[in-house]
Amino acid sequence: MRAARRALTLLPLPLAVALRLPLPLPLAVAVALALAAAGPAAAAPRDPVAAEALFRSGREALKRGDWAAACAALSASQSLDPAGGTALNLAACEEKLGHVASAWQRLREAIDLLPSGDDRLPFARQRVAELEARVPHLRVRLASDAPPGTRVTRDDVEIAGALFGFAQPIDPGPHLVRVIAPGFAARTYPVLSHEGVADDLAVEPGVRLPEAGARIDRGRRTAGWIVLGGGAASLAVGAVTGLGVIARGNDRRTLCPDATCPTQGALDDARSVDAQGKTLSLVSTTAFAVGGAAAAAGVFLLLTSRSKEEPTVGASASSIALAPAVGQRDATLSIAGSF
């Protein structure tokens, strides 16, 4: 059974002799690191019988043109019992799916697995040379000020620290690079790779997250500003009506100087002015009371909108004092407190 897997190839393509080209040093290092990371998978238990069954299933899928099913079956077969023929078939179906980097890698795997003198070696070497120019590459550079513990993944596979700055071979199409760092929001970088193109991507973590002791209750803060605004408006009404009270008092003194009204008409006007003044005084007093209470409540909500976990710097408590005052010609509101 194993002989069949060693002998079969996917397509009756003509063979051509080609030299096995050496990889550029950075790419060679990157490939070596990637293969080292995949070491545990290579140590999986072998099952030649199941591998042969999967191989034949993959071959049938290839004949039907079902490239995805073929790759799935052949990949499973290769993981159970690696063989050069399986790797060659895998390279063919990966290329059909447009995965030129995966096809290139499978061809190199086949070269390593095929015995010396195998008549398929020249074909495999030629295909490696042909695909190498089509393989996209992605060089990921992590910001030098990234915090310790920062992790970078490409398509959910972590990029080892030694691979930063190296041009990694990847398949054409969309990819997603994600940066995760403690204390920072995760940040993603979409990448669209194209055949034969090398992309350079600089990455860094997202924005810094607020510390646990500095969380803000934004709903409470919003309510605080609303209540404080309402209090300010009420205080403004109190101030305006207070000025009205002062104006009515001036009118009363004009009509009846020295508290003596010279005529009955002046007395009647003075009584009307007194009634207006009392009404305005009541409105002013009420507005100041409501506005002062609302302003105090708004300030309290703002001061307490931070999480209880947040330490208060420079004070152990806060206090607010409101002091409205109406003079003869103006009205004032004094606010004093410690925060």
JOKA-V110833 format. One record per residue. RES is the residue in three letters. SS is DSSP state (2 for helix, 1 for strand, 0 for the rest). BURIAL is b if it has 9 or more other ideal C-beta (glycine too) atoms within 8 Angstrom, else e. Layout:
BEGIN
RES_SS_BURIAL ; RES_SS_BURIAL
END
This chain:
BEGIN
MET_0_e ; ARG_2_b ; ALA_2_e ; ALA_2_b ; ARG_2_b ; ARG_2_b ; ALA_2_e ; LEU_0_b ; THR_0_b ; LEU_0_e ; LEU_0_e ; PRO_0_e ; LEU_0_e ; PRO_0_e ; LEU_0_b ; ALA_0_e ; VAL_0_e ; ALA_0_b ; LEU_0_e ; ARG_0_e ; LEU_0_e ; PRO_0_e ; LEU_0_e ; PRO_0_e ; LEU_2_e ; PRO_2_e ; LEU_2_b ; ALA_2_b ; VAL_2_b ; ALA_2_b ; VAL_2_b ; ALA_2_e ; LEU_2_b ; ALA_2_b ; LEU_2_e ; ALA_2_e ; ALA_2_e ; ALA_0_e ; GLY_2_e ; PRO_2_e ; ALA_2_e ; ALA_2_e ; ALA_0_e ; ALA_0_e ; PRO_0_e ; ARG_0_e ; ASP_0_e ; PRO_2_b ; VAL_2_e ; ALA_2_b ; ALA_2_b ; GLU_2_b ; ALA_2_b ; LEU_2_b ; PHE_2_b ; ARG_2_e ; SER_2_b ; GLY_2_b ; ARG_2_b ; GLU_2_e ; ALA_2_b ; LEU_2_b ; LYS_2_e ; ARG_2_e ; GLY_0_e ; ASP_0_e ; TRP_2_b ; ALA_2_e ; ALA_2_b ; ALA_2_b ; CYS_2_b ; ALA_2_b ; ALA_2_b ; LEU_2_b ; SER_2_b ; ALA_2_b ; SER_2_b ; GLN_2_b ; SER_2_e ; LEU_2_b ; ASP_0_b ; PRO_0_b ; ALA_0_b ; GLY_2_b ; GLY_2_b ; THR_2_b ; ALA_2_b ; LEU_2_b ; ASN_2_b ; LEU_2_b ; ALA_2_b ; ALA_2_b ; CYS_2_b ; GLU_2_b ; GLU_2_b ; LYS_2_e ; LEU_0_b ; GLY_0_e ; HIS_0_b ; VAL_2_b ; ALA_2_b ; SER_2_b ; ALA_2_b ; TRP_2_b ; GLN_2_b ; ARG_2_b ; LEU_2_b ; ARG_2_b ; GLU_2_b ; ALA_2_b ; ILE_2_b ; ASP_2_e ; LEU_2_b ; LEU_0_b ; PRO_0_e ; SER_0_e ; GLY_0_e ; ASP_0_e ; ASP_0_e ; ARG_0_b ; LEU_2_b ; PRO_2_b ; PHE_2_b ; ALA_2_b ; ARG_2_b ; GLN_2_b ; ARG_2_b ; VAL_2_b ; ALA_2_b ; GLU_2_e ; LEU_2_b ; GLU_2_b ; ALA_0_e ; ARG_0_e ; VAL_0_b ; PRO_1_b ; HIS_1_b ; LEU_1_b ; ARG_1_b ; VAL_1_b ; ARG_1_b ; LEU_1_b ; ALA_0_b ; SER_0_e ; ASP_0_e ; ALA_0_b ; PRO_0_b ; PRO_0_e ; GLY_0_e ; THR_0_b ; ARG_1_e ; VAL_1_b ; THR_1_b ; ARG_1_b ; ASP_0_e ; ASP_0_e ; VAL_1_e ; GLU_1_e ; ILE_0_b ; ALA_0_e ; GLY_2_e ; ALA_2_e ; LEU_2_b ; PHE_0_b ; GLY_0_e ; PHE_0_b ; ALA_1_b ; GLN_1_b ; PRO_1_b ; ILE_1_b ; ASP_0_b ; PRO_0_b ; GLY_1_e ; PRO_1_e ; HIS_1_b ; LEU_1_b ; VAL_1_b ; ARG_1_b ; VAL_1_b ; ILE_1_b ; ALA_0_b ; PRO_0_e ; GLY_0_e ; PHE_1_b ; ALA_0_e ; ALA_0_b ; ARG_1_b ; THR_1_e ; TYR_1_b ; PRO_1_e ; VAL_1_b ; LEU_1_e ; SER_1_b ; HIS_0_e ; GLU_0_e ; GLY_0_e ; VAL_0_e ; ALA_1_e ; ASP_1_b ; ASP_1_e ; LEU_1_b ; ALA_1_e ; VAL_1_b ; GLU_0_b ; PRO_0_b ; GLY_0_e ; VAL_0_e ; ARG_1_e ; LEU_0_e ; PRO_0_e ; GLU_0_e ; ALA_2_e ; GLY_2_e ; ALA_2_b ; ARG_0_b ; ILE_1_b ; ASP_0_b ; ARG_2_e ; GLY_2_e ; ARG_2_b ; ARG_2_b ; THR_2_e ; ALA_2_b ; GLY_2_b ; TRP_2_b ; ILE_2_b ; VAL_2_b ; LEU_2_b ; GLY_2_b ; GLY_2_b ; GLY_2_b ; ALA_2_b ; ALA_2_b ; SER_2_b ; LEU_2_b ; ALA_2_b ; VAL_2_b ; GLY_2_b ; ALA_2_b ; VAL_2_e ; THR_2_b ; GLY_2_b ; LEU_2_b ; GLY_2_b ; VAL_2_b ; ILE_2_b ; ALA_2_e ; ARG_2_b ; GLY_2_b ; ASN_2_e ; ASP_2_b ; ARG_2_b ; ARG_2_e ; THR_2_e ; LEU_2_b ; CYS_0_b ; PRO_2_e ; ASP_2_e ; ALA_2_e ; THR_0_e ; CYS_0_b ; PRO_0_e ; THR_0_e ; GLN_2_e ; GLY_2_e ; ALA_2_b ; LEU_2_b ; ASP_2_e ; ASP_2_b ; ALA_2_b ; ARG_2_e ; SER_2_e ; VAL_2_b ; ASP_2_b ; ALA_2_e ; GLN_2_b ; GLY_2_b ; LYS_2_e ; THR_2_e ; LEU_2_b ; SER_2_b ; LEU_2_e ; VAL_2_b ; SER_2_b ; THR_2_b ; THR_2_b ; ALA_2_b ; PHE_2_b ; ALA_2_e ; VAL_2_b ; GLY_2_b ; GLY_2_b ; ALA_2_b ; ALA_2_b ; ALA_2_b ; ALA_2_b ; ALA_2_b ; GLY_2_b ; VAL_2_b ; PHE_2_b ; LEU_2_b ; LEU_2_b ; LEU_2_e ; THR_0_e ; SER_0_b ; ARG_1_e ; SER_0_b ; LYS_0_e ; GLU_0_e ; GLU_0_b ; PRO_0_e ; THR_0_e ; VAL_0_e ; GLY_0_e ; ALA_0_e ; SER_0_e ; ALA_0_e ; SER_0_e ; SER_1_e ; ILE_1_b ; ALA_1_e ; LEU_1_b ; ALA_1_e ; PRO_1_b ; ALA_1_e ; VAL_1_b ; GLY_0_e ; GLN_0_e ; ARG_0_e ; ASP_0_e ; ALA_1_b ; THR_1_e ; LEU_1_b ; SER_1_b ; ILE_1_b ; ALA_1_e ; GLY_1_b ; SER_1_e ; PHE_0_e
END
